[in-house]
Amino acid sequence: MKPKKLIIKTVSQKYSILIGPNLIVNISKIMKKNLNNFEKCLFIVDKKVPKKFIFLIKKSFQNKNIFFEYLTMNEKNKNLQTVNKILKILLIKNFSRKDCLITIGGGITGDVGGFAASLFKRGLQFVNIPTTLLSQVDSSVGGKTGVNTKYGKNLIGSFYQPNLVISDTNFLKTLPYREIICGYAEILKHALIANKKFFKYLDKNFLRILKLHSPFLENAIYESCKIKKDVVQKDEKEQDFRKILNFGHTFAHAFEATLGYSKKLNHGEAVLLGVYIALSFSNKNKILKRNEYSLILNHFKKSSLPSNINKFFSKKNINKILSFMQKDKKNISKKINLILLKKIGYPIINNSYKINYIKSFLKKELNN
Ligand SMILES: NC(=O)c1ccc[n+]([C@@H]2O[C@H](COP(=O)([O-])OP(=O)(O)OC[C@H]3O[C@@H](n4cnc5c(N)ncnc54)[C@H](O)[C@@H]3O)[C@@H](O)[C@H]2O)c1
C-alpha cells in the first residue's frame, strides 16, 4: 500500500506527514529524503512501544550514529524533569542544531520530546513518529509541544513544528482497544467541527476503523490530519480560529483534572464526554438543531462510545469541575469560554457564559 502524504505549510515550517503500514522499515531512506543532512540522531522511545519496532529501525539505520533512550511516559512524567533528562543527553553527546531528535510514542512522548527539541540550542531537527491513534490523528499535527506542572496540564510549552511526521499504522496493532477509542474521539471531533461528509463516512465505517482495517483506518487518519492541517495553516499560534479544535475540551480537561488524571478516565474518554456534553449544551441553548443533534447521539450509541458523565461524576463534583473550567487558557474574562456546534461542520467560538449558568446546566445533566 502506497503511503498517504500530507504537506503542512505554516509560517515557521513546511513538512510532510506520511501515513501507512510498514513505513519504519525504510525510515533511514525516508529521513534522508525529508531532512537536511544530519550526523547524529537521538531516539526518545516510550518504554511501552514493543521492541520489535525498534529492531526494525536499528536495522534500517545500520551503522549510523544513532542513540536510543527508553523512558516511562505518563502524565506524571510529562514534566520539566523529563525534558531536562533529554537535554542532558543531547549536551553530553554534543549534538548540534543540524542533528536530529526523534520521538517514538504517543502524544505524551511527542509533546515532551518536541518541547526538548525546541529548547536545545534554540531548536534542532525534530521527527515525530506517533504510535497511538490519538497521536497519529491529532497531537503529531500542528506543533504544540509542552509539559504539565502542578498548576495544570500543558501550561509550559512552545509552538515547534516537526520536520517530518511518520505515522506507521503497524504501531496501532499493539495498542489496547481503550486507546483506539481515545484516538477515535479526536477523529470524530474533527469530523464534527469541519466536515459532514467525513462524519457520514465515520458513521458508515466506524467498526472497520476501530478494528484497524485498511484502507478505512488510513483514510480516517488522513482526513483527520487534513482537517487539523487546514486549521493550523490558518492560525498556527491559536490567535482565534484554532480554538475550534478545542471543541469539547474545556469540559474534558476539567473532567480529567477533577478525577486527578486517574486511569478511571483517560484523555480520549474525557474528550468524548466533553464533546457529548458540549453537544447537549449547544442543543439546550438552541444553537444545535434537534435533527443534527440526534444524528450525532445516534453515532455515539451505535459505536458504544463513552457518553454518560453520570458514571464518573455526581452533583458534588460540580464546583471542582467549574473551578478547573475557569482555569482554561481560552478564558479571557471571568466567564467561561465554550466552543459550541451550530451544525456538523459549523463550530462557533468565543461564546462566554457565566459560571452560575454552566453550574445550573451541569446540575440538570447530573442525576445524583
Ligand atoms: N500537542 C498537541 O496538539 C496535543 C493534542 C492532543 C493531545 N495531546 C497530548 O497527548 C497526550 C495523550 O496522547 P496519547 O493518548 O497518545 O497518550 P500516551 O502518550 O500516554 O499513550 C497512551 C498509552 O499507550 C501506550 N503506547 C504508546 N504507543 C503504544 C504502542 N504502539 N503499543 C502499545 N502501547 C503503546 C503509552 O505508553 C500509554 O500508556 C496528552 O498528554 C495530551 O495532552 C497533545
The ligand as a MOL file (V3000), in Angstrom:
LIG
                    3D

  0  0  0     0  0            999 V3000
M  V30 BEGIN CTAB
M  V30 COUNTS 44 48 0 0 0
M  V30 BEGIN ATOM
M  V30 1 N 0.2830 18.5770 21.0240 0
M  V30 2 C -0.9960 18.5210 20.7660 0
M  V30 3 O -1.5130 19.2110 19.8890 0
M  V30 4 C -1.8560 17.5520 21.5370 0
M  V30 5 C -3.1610 17.2590 21.0900 0
M  V30 6 C -3.8940 16.2990 21.7810 0
M  V30 7 C -3.3560 15.6710 22.8970 0
M  V30 8 N -2.0880 15.9950 23.3020 0 CHG=1
M  V30 9 C -1.4990 15.3380 24.4700 0
M  V30 10 O -1.3120 13.9580 24.1180 0
M  V30 11 C -1.3820 13.1720 25.2950 0
M  V30 12 C -2.2810 11.9940 25.0410 0
M  V30 13 O -1.7300 11.2550 23.9620 0
M  V30 14 P -1.8770 9.6730 23.8600 0
M  V30 15 O -3.2950 9.3120 24.0140 0
M  V30 16 O -1.1520 9.2190 22.6570 0 CHG=-1
M  V30 17 O -1.2000 9.2130 25.2280 0
M  V30 18 P 0.1260 8.4310 25.6350 0
M  V30 19 O 1.3280 9.0040 25.0260 0
M  V30 20 O 0.0550 8.3300 27.1160 0
M  V30 21 O -0.1270 6.9620 25.0550 0
M  V30 22 C -1.2150 6.1920 25.5270 0
M  V30 23 C -0.7450 4.8360 26.0890 0
M  V30 24 O -0.3350 3.9830 25.0370 0
M  V30 25 C 0.9760 3.4710 25.2800 0
M  V30 26 N 1.5420 3.2140 23.9470 0
M  V30 27 C 2.0190 4.1090 23.0710 0
M  V30 28 N 2.2770 3.5040 21.8830 0
M  V30 29 C 1.9810 2.2000 22.0310 0
M  V30 30 C 2.0070 1.0790 21.1550 0
M  V30 31 N 2.3390 1.1900 19.8640 0
M  V30 32 N 1.6080 -0.1260 21.6540 0
M  V30 33 C 1.1860 -0.2390 22.9360 0
M  V30 34 N 1.1180 0.7760 23.7970 0
M  V30 35 C 1.5060 1.9960 23.3520 0
M  V30 36 C 1.6200 4.5310 26.1310 0
M  V30 37 O 2.6980 4.0640 26.8920 0
M  V30 38 C 0.4540 4.9450 27.0250 0
M  V30 39 O 0.2870 4.0210 28.0630 0
M  V30 40 C -1.8730 14.0740 26.4150 0
M  V30 41 O -0.7910 14.3880 27.2560 0
M  V30 42 C -2.3780 15.3070 25.6900 0
M  V30 43 O -2.2160 16.4800 26.4610 0
M  V30 44 C -1.3450 16.9110 22.6500 0
M  V30 END ATOM
M  V30 BEGIN BOND
M  V30 1 1 1 2
M  V30 2 2 2 3
M  V30 3 1 2 4
M  V30 4 1 4 5
M  V30 5 2 4 44
M  V30 6 2 5 6
M  V30 7 1 6 7
M  V30 8 2 7 8
M  V30 9 1 8 9
M  V30 10 1 8 44
M  V30 11 1 9 10
M  V30 12 1 9 42
M  V30 13 1 10 11
M  V30 14 1 11 12
M  V30 15 1 11 40
M  V30 16 1 12 13
M  V30 17 1 13 14
M  V30 18 2 14 15
M  V30 19 1 14 16
M  V30 20 1 14 17
M  V30 21 1 17 18
M  V30 22 2 18 19
M  V30 23 1 18 20
M  V30 24 1 18 21
M  V30 25 1 21 22
M  V30 26 1 22 23
M  V30 27 1 23 24
M  V30 28 1 23 38
M  V30 29 1 24 25
M  V30 30 1 25 26
M  V30 31 1 25 36
M  V30 32 1 26 27
M  V30 33 1 26 35
M  V30 34 2 27 28
M  V30 35 1 28 29
M  V30 36 1 29 30
M  V30 37 2 29 35
M  V30 38 1 30 31
M  V30 39 2 30 32
M  V30 40 1 32 33
M  V30 41 2 33 34
M  V30 42 1 34 35
M  V30 43 1 36 37
M  V30 44 1 36 38
M  V30 45 1 38 39
M  V30 46 1 40 41
M  V30 47 1 40 42
M  V30 48 1 42 43
M  V30 END BOND
M  V30 END CTAB
M  END
